[in-house]
Amino acid sequence: MAIRKTPTTLADGRALLYFDDTEPYSSGAATRQLSDTRELPAVAVDSTMRYDVLTGEWVTLASHRMDRTFLPAADACPLCPTRPGRAATEIPADGYDVAVFENRFPSLALSAADPATECVDGEPLWPHRAAAGRCEVVCFTSDHDGSFAQLPTSRVRTVLTALADRTRELSALPGIAQVYCFENRGAEIGVTLEHPHGQVYAYPALPPRAEAQLRQADRHFRQTGRSLLRDVLDAERRAGTRVVAETEHWTAYVPAAARWPVELHVAPHRDVADLTELTGPELDDLAPLYLDVLGRLDRFFDGVEKLPYIAGWHQAPTGEGRELGRLYLQLFSLMRSPHRMKFLAGSESGMGAWISDTTPERIAARFREVAP
């Protein structure tokens, strides 16, 4: 499958990349519109990170995001192609297969300036630093009314190629600790643009979940000499009670301690650190499985046509601890029953003590029940 990557820049200097799998663009016989004719002022990014001494976590402050685009009308969507008679968008071309560009309102940016002082108010308890990372938007399709689950298998393959490309390039940037590729779908999740899209975050410090997982993996390795995520996958496949689907190269399963009312993990059979290490056959095998599990999500609850969900690729750190990481996809929804969301109230939000309203075995049974 030929996929052509074409880079250009937007009017304010941000990067834009086309990933084409259709002719005449994939062969290079034609090129998408590369010139952004808008008069587009740059957004001042003032993101910083403050250290929470009570938890040991870095908290990102990005006040400029208060003014970001919020649920525009379809004819004003900035992720649609630039069409005649409409205002120019973030995509200068009148069509595209997959497009990736730097977020105009990023939480993290390499241009973010270091604070004038090392600590907030000069107090050593509160170190702060520039939130010097990168945030990109991945447009899955030019069809505003489509969805990832409706993509053809070949287009899913293109999206995966684009995510691997961005993981490779962003991991090589100075100061990047981890790259996370994810999709939010549904207003209930907090989506501010309804066009089918995902995002890529390149973090300057390991996020709390990644740090906790790395700590557990290190402890497991010291005790057993084995990979924690490898052992988890093997144990789930041996038990089989929560396995939802298997292919030659991948297994989809509900984790034994699933937190969310609807949750599924998809892991490769071969040990790989991130998307960049997947082979062509592994990517080819993954694309239809991805569509399979997304279809099951949309059939999980009767009367819910499009389940709101989050899908994120957990990848190994770029530096220290990389050997302890292992690639897997996590898909989950906050919906606990048809049109009723699970709210993180006192115990979960205040204390981080999770309470599930179901069991992983019931979740897995339902996923198997709604198989294609």
N, C-alpha and C positions, 0 to 999 in steps of 0.2 A: 504494500500500500504506500503510494507516494504522498508525502506530506511536505509542503513547502513552507518554510518560515521566512517572513518578510518583515524586517524592522523599519520603523520610521519614528518621527517625533511629532508630538502635538504642538499646538501654537504656543503653549507656555513651557515647552521644553521637556515635558514628560514623555516617557517611552511608550510606543504602541507597537504591537507585534500582531501580524496576521499569520494564522496557521491554516493553510488551504489544503483540502483533500479532493477538490473537484476541479475539473478543467474549465477554462484554459489556464487556471491559476496554478494548479499543483505542478504542472510541468514547466512553468515559467513562460508559456506562450503569451500570457497577459499578466499584468500586475494590478493589484487593487490601487485605488486612489490613495496616494501617500501624503498629499499636502493638506494640512489643516488650515483653512482660510479664516478661521475665527479670530477676532480680537479678544484674547482670553487672558485676563490678568492672573498672575500667579497667586495662589493661596498661601498666606503666611502660616507656616507650620511651626507651632510653638510647643510641641509635645515634650514632656519631661516624664521621668520615672522617679517615684519616691519610694524609699525603702520602708516597709511596714515592720518595725522592730518587734511587734507582737506576734507576727506570723512568719517572719523571714522571707516575705514575698515582695516583689517589686510591683507597684501599682502605677499604671500609665495614666497621665493626665493630658487630655487632648481637647482643650476648650474650643478650638476652632471648628470642631466637628458639630457643635451646636447648630451651625448654619448650613449643614450639608443638605443636599437635595432629599426631599421627603415625599414619597408616593406621588410623583407627578402623573398627569394624565398620559394615556398611551401615546398621544401625538406629540408629547413633549419629553418622552423618555430619552435620557442621554446615552442609553446602551443600544438603541436601535441604529440601523445604518442611516447615513445622511441621505434623505430622499428629497426630490424636487418639491418645492412648495412648502417645505418644513424647515424649521430652524436647524442649523448644523449641530451635530452631536459629537460625542467623543470618538465616533468612528467615521472618518471622512468618506469612506467608500459607500456605495449605494447597496452593498451586500457583502456578506462575509460568511465563512464557515465557522471558524473559532477566532476570537480576537482577545488579546490580553493588553492591558494598559495600566500604567501607574495610577493609583487612586488619587483623585483630585483633593480629597479630604482624608488623608491617611492618619491612622493612629500613630504610626511609626514612620520616620523619614530620615534618610541619611543626612539631609540638610538641617535637621533639628540641631539647634545650637546648645552647647553645654551651658548650664546655669552659671551665673556670675560667681556663685559661692559653692563650696563643696557640700554644704549641709543647709537644710531649711532653717532660717532664723539663726544660723550659726551654731545650731545645736547638734552635737555629734550623734545623737540618737537617730537623727533623720537625714541620712545621706540622700542626695538626689543627683540625677544624671540626665543627659539627653536621651530621649527615646529614639535612638539612632538605628532604625531598622528600615524595612520597606514593606509597603502594602500594594498589592496589585489586584485588579479586577479581571476575571476570566469570563467572557461572554460565550456561552455554550452554543448559541444559535442566533441568527438574525431575526428569528420569528418571535415577536414579542409575546404572543399568546401560547407559546409552546412550553415544554418543560424538559428537564434532563431525562425523565423516564420515557418521554416520547421520541427521543433521538434514535436514529438508526444505529445499529451496532458499529458501523464504520465511523460515525461521528463520535461515538463514545471513545473509540480508539484514538481519534484525533485529540479529544480533550485530554485523555491520559498522556498522550505524547507531549502535549503542551505543558501539563503539570510536571512531568519529568524534566522537561527543558527548563522550566522556571525553578524547580528544585535545584538543579545542577548549577545554574547561573547565580541564584541568590545565595546558595550555600558557600560560594566562592567569594562573596563580598566580605570585606574586613569587618570583624566584630560580630558576625552573625552566629548565633548559638544553635538555632534550630529553624526549620522551615515547615510550616503547617498549611496544607491545602484543604479548603473546606467549602461547603455550600450550606447556606441557610435558605429554607423554603417555607413560605407562608407568613402572613401578617402576624399570626400568633407567635411566631418565633422572633419577630421584630424586624422583618425585612423592610427596607425603605425604598427599594426599587423592585418592581414586580417582574421585570424582564429576567428570563432564566440566566443566572450567572452564579459564579462562585468567587472565592477570594484566595489569595496566597499571602500569608504573613511571614516575614523573615524577622525573627525576634533577636534582640541583642542580649537577652538573658533567657535561660530556660523558664518556661511558664510553670506554675505550681504543679499541675498534673504531671508534666513531663519530669520535673525534678523528683516528685514522689515516686513515680514509676521507676526512674533510674536508681533511686535509693533502694527500692525493693529488689530490683534486678541485681544490684551489687551485693546485697545481703544474701540473695539466693545463690549467686555464683560463689561467694566465699564459703557457703555451707555445702554446696553440692558440686561445684565446678561446672555447672551447666547453665544454659541460657534460660531465664525465667519465661520469656514469651514463647520460646520453643517448647518448653515443658507444658505450658498452658495449652498450646495448640494440640500437642500430642495427647494430653489428658482428655481434652474435649472430644477428640476423635475416638479415643479408646472407649469413653463412656457412651458417646453417641446419643445420649438422651436430649441434648440441646442442639445437636447438629441439624441444620436446616437444609443445606445443599452442599454437594461436593462436585468438583470437576477434577480434571487431571492435575491441575496446578494450584487449586484454591479450595478452601473450606469456609463456609458461612455458618456461624453458630451464635447462639445466645450465651453470653458469658455466665458462669456459675453464680456470680454475685452481681448480676445486672441491676443497675440502679433505676433506669428509666422505665416507664410503663411499656414502651416499645423500644427494644434495643437489639442490635445485631452487629457482630464483628465479622469481617472478611479478612482472612490471613492467607499468605502464600505458603505452599508446602516447603519451598526452599528458603533457607535463611538469607534474607536480604535486608540491608539497612534502610533503604529508601526507594522511591520510585525510579531513580536513575539506574538501579541495578537490575531491574526487571528485563527479561529477554523478550524478543518479539513474540514467541509462542505464549509466554506468560501473559503478555498484554492482550494478545488475541483471545485467550481463554477468559480473561477477566471481563472484557467488554460485555459479552452476553450475560455473564453471571451478575454483573452490576445491574443491568436492566431487569434481570429476573428478581433480584431482591427489592429493587425500587417498586416493581409491580406488586410485590407482596405487601409492601408498606401501604400502597394505595388501596389494597383490598382488606387491610387488617381490620378496620371498623366498618360495619355496615352503615351506609348512608354518608360516609366521608369519602368524597371522590379524590381529593388531593390531601393526603396527610401532611401536616406541617412537620418538617424534620430538619435535622442537622446531620451532615455527612462530613467526616473529617479524616484525613490521612495522618496517622501517627507515624512519625519518621524518627530515625536515630538522630542524636545531636550531631553537629558538624565537627565537634572537637572532642574534648574529654568525655569519656563514657560512651563513645560511639559504638564500641564493640559490644555494649550491653543492650543496645537498642535493636528493634526489629520492626519492620513495616507491618501495619495492619490498618484496615479501614473500620471506623466506628460510625454506625448509623443509629440515630435514636430520635424519638419524638417525645415531646412534653405532654401529648394528649393521652389521658388515662382512660377515657371512654368517649364515645362519639360526641364531639363538640365540647368536651369538658377537659380542661387543662390541669395538669399537676402543678400547683403553685408551691414554691419552696418557702414554706412558712417558718415558724419559730425554730423547730429542731434543725431543719436542713440549712436555712439561711443564717440563723444566729449561732449555731454550734457546729454545723457541718456534719451532724449525725443523721445519716440518711435513713429514711423509712420508705420502703417500697409498698405500693398498693397491690402488687401481684407477685407472682413467682417466675423465675427464669424458665422453669419447665412449662408453665402455662403459655408464656410468650412464644416459646419454641413450637409448642403444639399448634398454636394459631398460625404461625408462619408456615408450618407444613400443611395445614388445612387449606391455606389460600395459595397453594402452589399453582403455577400456570397449567 
